[in-house]
């Protein structure tokens, strides 16, 4: 058990003149669940990394645990005191399988060898992923990787748990279950939890405190202010109110015949006929690990599939790969995995070189950067951006390429509510102007209602179009 106290913390990244945190002070009480929110790139990840000791902090007194300075805690004891889950869990994995990753984490804590297996199994059972124990980490879905990272944190049994966007790739039912698990860690084990998230849906009844990080300062909201923040994420705001079943008047652009997907002897999607429709926006939802991202990889010829896939009545295997990539593009779930350059300007220039330069003039690109709150970052290193900022740059680059069909895997991951609204407005405008077909996977539904025309739900190994439910 530990109370985290921050006193007059200032942090400026190298080669930047403006501090991301400016004389920030605040307290996260022991045994409580504190929720941290704020704009993309506002410093939430930086704050969590400083609390965890993952960024250099020259002042010994700015971050303390029960009055003990962070810098005074030895590296061996620090992992017992505080642990952090990153925005991209795959970046903190070291071993090949789930079992080995758990063992590695506990060995680094110097847990006795005889206790490791039991603690690992108990953590997997607590999160509800015992079936993933022997799976390879890099073959898991993004959501499954997040669950594994949570299980590792549970196994480590640290006093303070820091979580950076832990539910960004988690389906809503699982999100609720995991939230209940975190609350149990507070109430039953006395853990101090600080969780950063932009999507505030489902938190209202669970969290003890809501804090906002803005302009480098931390503000604990009042009861009325907290209620107003949560109001934008009520279940009514997350419904799809005008999706319809496909009609005969729609044009099919991608057609699967006896299309099935399997992975490591597991059938993900049973063979079925499946149509995607031109010039519409189709949302795909379904549980973590059910095969949504695997379907996207199949549609762009990056993965194996059963049956046949045709694009405009031509088998995609008969279309030259380079030509097909210009027609059907995929925006990866992890933004950093798609970047090929170092700076923002270089990445945008590459997309403009090979993309639709007639529509995406330099003036239009600059206007879109301003709309996405990314103006003036041309020379910034892509990997120094926040997860949300990387996602917006990634999306803009893919739009500049302007494929006829654009597959978007979790395009809202890491975005604050204002950024989601900006992204939705841009997608709607560009889709209309260029007559694009958009197909997206998203567990986060906030802000999508005005964009989505069709809804495909993946359940029990079948994809089925849905209509508005009363």
PyMOL commands that set and color helices and strands:
alter all, ss='L'
color gray80, all
select helices_A, chain A and resi 44-52+70-72+75-81+89-92+98-108+113-127+130-132+137-139+142-156+172-189+223-231+235-238+292-299+316-318+321-327+335-338+344-354+362-371+382-384+387-401+417-434
alter helices_A, ss='H'
color red, helices_A
select strands_A, chain A and resi 4-11+21-28+33-38+63-65+68-69+82-85+160-164+192-196+209-214+217-220+252-263+266-277+281-286+306-311+314-315+328-331+405-409+437-441+454-459+462-466
alter strands_A, ss='S'
color yellow, strands_A
deselect
rebuild
show_as cartoon
